[in-house]
């Protein structure tokens, strides 16, 4: 399903977890982020790209290594692939691949491309690293906290900010490290101040073109983390705020354990 579309940006949304895949089209490049989930959804993304690729170079940015975000890495073998150094050096790649295999086995899913952990061609090692993708300058920023290997991408001339599993309108923060997550939120705030961001695409839920909405998502995420660390009971507020809290409750409990370890 296409969630949003303009001349340069198309955002596909999976039926599963409202997971998104952004496809950005310029004169000389097509840039995809995290193609996913189900085979027919991946096929729709492939068909869309193939109908427009022409002489353009294809790039795939992996925002982080969660299995749902690399599940279709093997469907785009011709693409130049981009991810963080921590993504490349991930210790337990086999677990990520096994998560994909287990998911497909659970639902009797067959794919027509290999399940593979992507080999990365352009490695993001530091904040502010700039790479020209085709004819557009992209700035990359390390974004740990959800996972250790996340990145933000600013497609500068188009004002598109790709944030992976941060700043969602359907999920509260899912945390591996609270201190790093808070630092990443401050980085997101800084980037919104430094760049003219016209479109923010999160990995789950609705993208937004509203500046106030972008700022509110940062504030809401920080409020959640602050309350989490202070031991505030948030269950009723979360249930009222998030339509899918019934399935997210276990993740909130996991976050509370992360907060307890920090103490």
Secondary structure, DSSP 8 states (H G I E B T S, - for coil): -EEEE-SSEEEEE-SSTTBEEEEEE-SSEEEEES--SSHHHHHHHHHHHHHH-TT-EEEEE-----HHHHTTGGG-TTSEEEEEHHHHT-TTHHHHHHHHHHHHHHTT---SS-------SEEE-STTEEEEETTEEEEEEE--SSSTT-EEEEEGGGTEEE-SSSS-SS-----S-HHHHHHHHHHHHHHHHHS---EEE-SBS--B--HHHHHHHHHHHHHHHHHHHHT---HHHHHHH-TTHHHHHHHHHHHHHHHHHH-
